[in-house]
Amino acid sequence: MSDNNRAKFLGYKKLKRFVVEYEPQGICLEYEQDKNEKTKELELPEINNETDLEKTTDDLSKCDKLITPSRKVDLRLILARIQVAKTNESKYAVFKEVKGHNDKVTCVAMTKNGDKMVSSSADKTCKIWDVKTGDELYTLDEHDEAVCCIALNKHGDKLATGSLDKTCKVWSTETGKCLHTLKGHKDTITCVAFNHSSSVLATGSHDNTCKLWNVQTGQEIHTLKDHTGPVVSVTFDLTGNHLITGSHDESLAVYEVKTGNRLHSLTGHQGAVCQVLLSVDGKYIVSAAKDNTCKLWDFSSTESIECIATMEIGSEITDVTFDPKGQHFAVALQDGSAKVYKTETQESVSELKGHEAEITQMVFNPQGDKLLTASKDKTVRLWNAQTGEAVQVLEGHADEVTSCTFNYIGDCIVSGSQDGSCIIWQ
């Protein structure tokens, strides 16, 4: 009897998904009966390093006929992940898989102290989670369209969310309340950033403008109209006196925040700029563009900003990031590889190869010796940044991984996926 016929015979539709708990161990089955969603728990034995996973898989499938032969493979993989989480003390393992979004997760972020994480989604919501328990604390559901970008302020008590609905909202992460709805953009908001003191918020949009907002009052301060293409990346300098923007018009711009005046237009890319980033020490800007190049700019003085290096990468760039000290930067590529460079000399340090699809996001750990990459191949990978060696492959998502981040200490990872879930790794 086929799986579908077997499911019909039982009165159930095909099993929708497994819901996994790693601490304490547990597996629930989500299924539909008479068009109603239902769940039931499997009677799971203790899984440890001595567990015979093949036998356990067979035993569990015999106990519940929802687990058809085609789903036994999925169950076997889940049991293996539970076993790793139980026995692996030296590497990251799945701590919690949190579900709640009805569409793909677009971004994840963690507060600096690591007690809360935020996920945004194409389902028009953001969710705030307790990292220690995996419990959902708040659902932020006041946007009318998908949430495209998020930013936490330095203290982690405020969250900015940008949406396809052309608005940005500022929220309290302590209460889940919306503090301000910032209206004025005429198209999708693509990027948001707080300044260091959390007094000013920048929003970039497909309407070719960037706006500056007073965080306390929610009032617009300036509209920056110099770009002729979508503004897709914004970042403040350490003083908060200057804002750097990147645009699909192939240029970067540097603005004085107080006046809203453009101080510099940085040109040279032959394709849409997709990201700009400032090193932590404030000395360097790195820009990535659709011309498959990365440019490094000397930002040690705002009087004159020079391009000091152009790197021909050879593949479309999907992300760029600095290490915590600004001594190295890494470039992620559409072909699934990444490259690490010394900032001061632009010397190639290592090349990371192993992903089977595009890298969607990457970030250095707080110590700066490891790189974390999320990929469309459904995995997250941890790398030695100096050697390019793959330290660990984190498997658990059922679809493309869209985002990843570390906590402030580096002992916890969060990843988000197109499958609508987030995984907390510890």
For each residue, the residues with C-beta under 8 A, 3 or more apart:
1: 5 6 9
2: 5 6
3: 6 7 14 68 69 70 71
4: 7 8 14
5: 1 2 8 9
6: 1 2 3 9 10 65 68
7: 3 4 10 12 13 14 15 66 68
8: 4 5 11
9: 1 5 6
10: 6 7 65 66
11: 8 33 34
12: 7 15 31 32 33 66
13: 7 16 31 32 33
14: 3 4 7 68
15: 7 12 18 29 30 31 66 67 68 71
16: 13 30 31 32 37
17: 30 398
18: 15 27 28 29 30 74 75 78
19: 27 28 29 30 39 97 99
20: 26 27 78 81 82 94 97
21: 24 25 26 27 28 96 97
22: 25 81 82 85 86 93 94 95 96 97
23: 85 95 96
24: 21
25: 21 22 44 46 47 82 86
26: 20 21 41 42 44
27: 18 19 20 21 41 42 44 75 78
28: 18 19 21 39 40 41 42
29: 15 18 19 39 40 41 42 64 66 67
30: 15 16 17 18 19 37 38 39
31: 12 13 15 16 37 38 39 40 66
32: 12 13 16 35 36 37 38
33: 11 12 13 36 38
34: 11
35: 32
36: 32 33
37: 16 30 31 32
38: 30 31 32 33
39: 19 28 29 30 31
40: 28 29 31 64 66
41: 26 27 28 29 44
42: 26 27 28 29 60 63 64
43: 63
44: 25 26 27 41 47 60
45: 51 56
46: 25 51
47: 25 44 51 56 79 82 83 86
48: 51 83 86 87
49: 83 86 87
50:
51: 45 46 47 48 56 79 83
52: 55 56
53: 56 57 76 79 80 83
54: 57 58 76
55: 52 58 59
56: 45 47 51 52 53 59 60 79
57: 53 54 60 61 72 75 76 79
58: 54 55 61 62 72
59: 55 56 62 63
60: 42 44 56 57 63 64 67 75
61: 57 58 64 67 69 71 72 75
62: 58 59
63: 42 43 59 60
64: 29 40 42 60 61 67
65: 6 10 68
66: 7 10 12 15 29 31 40 71
67: 15 29 60 61 64 71 72 75
68: 3 6 7 14 15 65 71 72
69: 3 61 72
70: 3 73
71: 3 15 61 66 67 68 74 75
72: 57 58 61 67 68 69 75 76
73: 70 76 77
74: 18 71 77 78
75: 18 27 57 60 61 67 71 72 78 79
76: 53 54 57 72 73 79 80
77: 73 74 80 81 395
78: 18 20 27 74 75 81 82
79: 47 51 53 56 57 75 76 82 83
80: 53 76 77 83 84
81: 20 22 77 78 84 85 93 94 395 396
82: 20 22 25 47 78 79 85 86 94
83: 47 48 49 51 53 79 80 86 87
84: 80 81 87 88 93 94
85: 22 23 81 82 88 93 94 95
86: 22 25 47 48 49 82 83
87: 48 49 83 84
88: 84 85 91 93
89:
90:
91: 88 382 391 392
92: 382 392 394 413 425 426
93: 22 81 84 85 88 425 426
94: 20 22 81 82 84 85 97 394 396 423 424 425
95: 22 23 85 134 412 424 425 426
96: 21 22 23 133 134 423 424
97: 19 20 21 22 94 134 396 421 422 423 424
98: 119 129 134 136 421 422 423 424
99: 19 420 421
100: 127 136 139 420
101: 104 105 119 121 123 125 127 420 421
102: 121 123 420
103: 121 122 123 146 420
104: 101 121 122 399 402 417 418 419 420
105: 101 108 119 120 121 402 403 416 417 418 420 421 422
106: 120 121 122 146 147 148 149 402 403 416
107: 118 119 120 147 148 149 150 402 403 416
108: 105 117 118 119 120 403 404 405 414 415 416 422
109: 117 118 150 151 152 159 405
110: 114 116 117 118 131 152 405 406 407 408 412 414
111: 114 115 116 117 152 156 173
112: 152 154 155 156 408
113: 156 408
114: 110 111 131 407 408 409 412
115: 111 130 131 132
116: 110 111 128 129 130 131 137 156 173
117: 108 109 110 111 128 129 131 414 422 424
118: 107 108 109 110 126 127 128 129 150 152 159 173
119: 98 101 105 107 108 126 127 129 416 422
120: 105 106 107 108 125 126 147 148 149 150 161
121: 101 102 103 104 105 106 124 125 126 127 146 147 420
122: 103 104 106 146 147
123: 101 102 103 146 420
124: 121 141 143 144 145 146 147 163
125: 101 120 121 139 140 141 143 147
126: 118 119 120 121 139 140 147 150 159 161 171
127: 100 101 118 119 121 136 138 139 140
128: 116 117 118 136 137 138 140 159 173 176
129: 98 116 117 118 119 134 135 136 137 422
130: 115 116 133 134 135 136 137
131: 110 114 115 116 117 134 407 412 414 424
132: 115
133: 96 130
134: 95 96 97 98 129 130 131 424
135: 129 130
136: 98 100 127 128 129 130 139
137: 116 128 129 130 176
138: 127 128 173 175 176
139: 100 125 126 127 136 176
140: 125 126 127 128 143 159 161 169 171 176 178
141: 124 125
142: 169 178 181
143: 124 125 140 146 147 161 163 165 167 169
144: 124 163 165
145: 124 163 164 165
146: 103 106 121 122 123 124 143 163 164
147: 106 107 120 121 122 124 125 126 143 150 161 162 163
148: 106 107 120 162 163 164 188 189 190
149: 106 107 120 161 162 189 190 191 192
150: 107 109 118 120 126 147 159 160 161 162 192
151: 109 159 160 192 193 194 201
152: 109 110 111 112 118 156 158 159 160 173 194
153: 156 157 158 159 160 194 198 215
154: 112 194 196 197 198
155: 112 158 198
156: 111 112 113 116 152 153 173
157: 153 172 173 174
158: 152 153 155 170 171 172 173 179 194 198 215
159: 109 118 126 128 140 150 151 152 153 170 171 172 173
160: 150 151 152 153 168 169 170 171 192 193 194 201 203
161: 120 126 140 143 147 149 150 168 169 171 192
162: 147 148 149 150 167 168 188 189 190 191 192 203
163: 124 143 144 145 146 147 148 166 167 168 169 188 189
164: 145 146 148 188
165: 143 144 145
166: 163 183 185 186 187 188 189 205 207
167: 143 162 163 181 182 183 185 189
168: 160 161 162 163 181 182 185 189 192 201 203 213
169: 140 142 143 160 161 163 178 180 181 182
170: 158 159 160 178 179 180 182 201 215 218
171: 126 140 158 159 160 161 176 177 178 179
172: 157 158 159 175 176 177 179
173: 111 116 118 128 138 152 156 157 158 159 176
174: 157
175: 138 172
176: 128 137 138 139 140 171 172 173
177: 171 172
178: 140 142 169 170 171 181
179: 158 170 171 172 218
180: 169 170 213 215 217 218
181: 142 167 168 169 178 218
182: 167 168 169 170 201 203 211 213 218 220
183: 166 167
184: 211 220 223
185: 166 167 168 188 189 203 205 207 209 211
186: 166 205 207
187: 166 205 206 207 230
188: 148 162 163 164 166 185 205 206
189: 148 149 162 163 166 167 168 185 192 203 204 205
190: 148 149 162 204 205 206 230 231 232
191: 149 162 202 203 204 231 232 233 234
192: 149 150 151 160 161 162 168 189 201 202 203 204 234
193: 151 160 201 202 234 235 236
194: 151 152 153 154 158 160 198 200 201 215 236
195: 198 199 200 201 202 236 240 257
196: 154 236 238 239 240
197: 154 200 240
198: 153 154 155 158 194 195 215
199: 195 214 215 216 240
200: 194 195 197 212 213 214 215 221 236 240 257
201: 151 160 168 170 182 192 193 194 195 212 213 215
202: 191 192 193 195 210 211 212 213 234 236 243 245
203: 160 162 168 182 185 189 191 192 210 211 213 234
204: 189 190 191 192 209 210 230 231 232 233 234 245
205: 166 185 186 187 188 189 190 208 209 210 211 230 231
206: 187 188 190 230 231
207: 166 185 186 187 230
208: 205 225 227 228 229 230 231 247 249
209: 185 204 205 223 224 225 227 231
210: 202 203 204 205 223 224 227 231 234 243 245 255
211: 182 184 185 202 203 205 220 221 222 223 224
212: 200 201 202 220 221 222 223 224 243 257 260
213: 168 180 182 200 201 202 203 218 219 220 221
214: 199 200 217 218 219 220 221
215: 153 158 170 180 194 198 199 200 201 218
216: 199
217: 180 214
218: 170 179 180 181 182 213 214 215
219: 213 214
220: 182 184 211 212 213 214 223
221: 200 211 212 213 214 260
222: 211 212 257 259 260
223: 184 209 210 211 212 220 260
224: 209 210 211 212 227 243 245 253 255 260 262
225: 208 209
226: 253 262 265
227: 208 209 210 224 230 231 245 247 249 251 253
228: 208 247 249
229: 208 247 248 249 250 272
230: 187 190 204 205 206 207 208 227 247 248
231: 190 191 204 205 206 208 209 210 227 234 245 246 247
232: 190 191 204 246 247 248 272 273 274 275
233: 191 204 245 246 273 274 275 276 277
234: 191 192 193 202 203 204 210 231 243 244 245 246 276
235: 193 243 244 276 277 278
236: 193 194 195 196 200 202 240 242 243 244 257 278
237: 240 241 242 243 244 278 282 299
238: 196 278 282
239: 196 242
240: 195 196 197 199 200 236 237 257
241: 237 256 257 258
242: 236 237 239 254 255 256 257 263 302
243: 202 210 212 224 234 235 236 237 254 255 257
244: 234 235 236 237 252 253 254 255 276 278 285
245: 202 204 210 224 227 231 233 234 252 253 255 276
246: 231 232 233 234 251 252 273 274 275 276 287
247: 208 227 228 229 230 231 232 250 251 252 253 272 273
248: 229 230 232 272 273 274
249: 208 227 228 229 272 273
250: 229 247 267 269 270 271 272 273 289 291
251: 227 246 247 265 266 267 269 273
252: 244 245 246 247 265 266 267 273 276 285 287 297
253: 224 226 227 244 245 247 262 264 265 266
254: 242 243 244 262 263 264 266 302 305
255: 210 224 242 243 244 245 260 261 262 263
256: 241 242 259 260 261 263
257: 195 200 212 222 236 240 241 242 243 260
258: 241
259: 222 256
260: 212 221 222 223 224 255 256 257
261: 255 256
262: 224 226 253 254 255 265
263: 242 254 255 256 302
264: 253 254 302 305
265: 226 251 252 253 262
266: 251 252 253 254 285 287 297 305 307
267: 250 251 252
268: 295 307 310
269: 250 251 272 273 287 289 291 293 295
270: 250 289 291 293
271: 250 289 290 291 292 293
272: 229 232 247 248 249 250 269 289 290
273: 232 233 246 247 248 249 250 251 252 269 276 287 288 289 290
274: 232 233 246 248 288 289 290 317
275: 232 233 246 287 288 317 319 320
276: 233 234 235 244 245 246 252 273 285 286 287 288
277: 233 235 285 286 287 320 321 322 329
278: 235 236 237 238 244 282 284 285 299 322
279: 282 283 284 285 286 322 326 329 343
280: 322 324 325 326
281: 284 325 326
282: 237 238 278 279 299 300
283: 279 298 299 300 326
284: 278 279 281 296 297 298 299 322 326 329 343
285: 244 252 266 276 277 278 279 296 297 299 305
286: 276 277 279 294 295 296 297 320 322 329
287: 246 252 266 269 273 275 276 277 294 295 297
288: 273 274 275 276 293 294 317 319 320 331
289: 250 269 270 271 272 273 274 292 293 294 295 317
290: 271 272 273 274 316 317
291: 250 269 270 271
292: 271 289 312 313 314 315 316 317
293: 269 270 271 288 289 310 311 312 313
294: 286 287 288 289 310 311 313 317 320 331
295: 268 269 286 287 289 307 309 310 311
296: 284 285 286 307 308 309 310 311 329 343 346
297: 252 266 284 285 286 287 305 306 307 308
298: 283 284 301 305 306 307 308
299: 237 278 282 283 284 285 302 305
300: 282 283
301: 298 304 305
302: 242 254 263 264 299 305
303:
304: 301
305: 254 264 266 285 297 298 299 301 302
306: 297 298
307: 266 268 295 296 297 298 310
308: 296 297 298 346
309: 295 296 346
310: 268 293 294 295 296 307
311: 293 294 295 296 331 341 346
312: 292 293
313: 292 293 294 317 331 333 339
314: 292 333
315: 292 333 334 335 337
316: 290 292 333 334
317: 274 275 288 289 290 292 294 313 320 331 332 333 334
318: 332 333 334 358 359 360 361
319: 275 288 331 332 359 360 361 362
320: 275 277 286 288 294 317 329 330 331 332
321: 277 329 330 362 363 364
322: 277 278 279 280 284 286 326 328 329 343 364
323: 326 327 328 329 330 364 368 385
324: 280 364 366 367 368
325: 280 281 368
326: 279 280 281 283 284 322 323 329 343
327: 323 342 343 344 368
328: 322 323 340 341 342 343 349 364 368 385
329: 277 279 284 286 296 320 321 322 323 326 340 341 343
330: 320 321 323 338 339 340 341 362 364 371 385
331: 288 294 311 313 317 319 320 338 339 341
332: 317 318 319 320 337 338 359 360 361 362 373
333: 313 314 315 316 317 318 336 337 338 339 358 359
334: 315 316 317 318 358 359
335: 315 358
336: 333 353 354 355 356 357 358 359 375 377
337: 315 332 333 351 352 353 355 359
338: 330 331 332 333 351 352 359 362 371 373 383
339: 313 330 331 333 348 350 351 352
340: 328 329 330 348 349 350 351 352 371 385 386 388
341: 311 328 329 330 331 346 347 348 349
342: 327 328 345 346 347 349
343: 279 284 296 322 326 327 328 329 346
344: 327
345: 342
346: 296 308 309 311 341 342 343
347: 341 342
348: 339 340 341 351
349: 328 340 341 342 385 386
350: 339 340 384 385 386 387 388
351: 337 338 339 340 348 388
352: 337 338 339 340 371 373 381 383 388 390
353: 336 337 388
354: 336 381 390 393
355: 336 337 358 359 373 375 377 379 381
356: 336 375 377
357: 336 375 376 377 400
358: 318 333 334 335 336 355 375 376
359: 318 319 332 333 334 336 337 338 355 362 373 374 375
360: 318 319 332 374 375 376 400 401 402 403
361: 318 319 332 373 374 402 403 404
362: 319 321 330 332 338 359 371 372 373 374 404
363: 321 371 372 404 405 406
364: 321 322 323 324 328 330 368 370 371 372 385
365: 368 369 370 371 372 406 410
366: 324 406 408 409 410
367: 324 370 410
368: 323 324 325 327 328 364 365 385
369: 365 384 385 386
370: 364 365 367 382 383 384 385 391 410
371: 330 338 340 352 362 363 364 365 382 383 385
372: 362 363 364 365 380 381 382 383 404 405 406 413
373: 332 338 352 355 359 361 362 380 381 383 404
374: 359 360 361 362 380 401 402 403 404 415
375: 336 355 356 357 358 359 360 378 379 380 381 400 401
376: 357 358 360 400 401
377: 336 355 356 357 400
378: 375 395 397 398 399 400 401 417
379: 355 375 393 394 395 397 401
380: 372 373 374 375 393 394 397 401 404 413 415 425
381: 352 354 355 372 373 375 390 392 393 394
382: 91 92 370 371 372 390 391 392 393 394
383: 338 352 370 371 372 373 388 389 390 391
384: 350 369 370 387 388 389 391
385: 323 328 330 340 349 350 364 368 369 370 371 388
386: 340 349 350 369
387: 350 384
388: 340 350 351 352 353 383 384 385
389: 383 384
390: 352 354 381 382 383 393
391: 91 370 382 383 384
392: 91 92 381 382
393: 354 379 380 381 382 390
394: 92 94 379 380 381 382 413 415 423 425
395: 77 81 378 379
396: 81 94 97 423
397: 378 379 380 400 401 415 417 419 421 423
398: 17 378 417 419 421
399: 104 378 417 418 419
400: 357 360 375 376 377 378 397 417 418
401: 360 374 375 376 378 379 380 397 404 415 416 417 418
402: 104 105 106 107 360 361 374 416 417 418
403: 105 106 107 108 360 361 374 415 416
404: 108 361 362 363 372 373 374 380 401 413 414 415 416
405: 108 109 110 363 372 413 414
406: 110 363 365 366 372 410 412 413
407: 110 114 131 410 411 412 413 414
408: 110 112 113 114 366
409: 114 366 412
410: 365 366 367 370 406 407
411: 407 426
412: 95 110 114 131 406 407 409 424 425 426
413: 92 372 380 394 404 405 406 407 424 425 426
414: 108 110 117 131 404 405 407 422 423 424 425
415: 108 374 380 394 397 401 403 404 422 423 425
416: 105 106 107 108 119 401 402 403 404 421 422
417: 104 105 378 397 398 399 400 401 402 420 421 422 423
418: 104 105 399 400 401 402
419: 104 397 398 399
420: 99 100 101 102 103 104 105 121 123 417
421: 97 98 99 101 105 397 398 416 417
422: 97 98 105 108 117 119 129 414 415 416 417
423: 94 96 97 98 394 396 397 414 415 417
424: 94 95 96 97 98 117 131 134 412 413 414
425: 92 93 94 95 380 394 412 413 414 415
426: 92 93 95 411 412 413
